[in-house]
Amino acid sequence: MRMSLAQRVLLTWLFTLLFLIILVLKLDEKAPWNWFLIFIPVWIFDTILLVMLIVKMAGRCKSGFDPRNGSQNMKKKVWYLIAMLLKLAFCLALCAKLQRFTTMKLAYVFIPLWALLIGGMVELGYNIFYVRRD
């Protein structure tokens, strides 16, 4: 299944809006739900992205795939996978902290997010300043 850019943007806005509405209800104490339930739109959206990413990565295994010029693309997809897992780790740690399932310090909860942001900055710097010498 291939989604157009407009469909992806619409889906992103829909899940973001749903998450923000539920979050506001929780913060206004109108919804006494568990924090893991508040993050359901985030979990669903991340699951959709992970499935799409894994399907694209698995496409390299099909017969007739030309591996030339694909290693750079595969490195990018591996980075996307790592970024998604770091975001998932941050969200799980944050929910556990907010729900008081753990006594972990808040600074430790943010380690996956910091790693994700540093990796994003490195990726951005690489894409801006890397000049291919052909």
Buried (B, 14 or more C-beta within 10 A) or exposed (E): EEEEEEEEEEBEEEBEEBBEEBBEBBEEEEBEEEBBEBBBBBBEBBEBBBEBBEEBBEEBEEEEEEEEEEEEEEEEBEBBBEBBBBBBBBBBBBBBBBEEBEEEEEEEBBBBBEBBEEBEEEBEEEEEEEEEEE
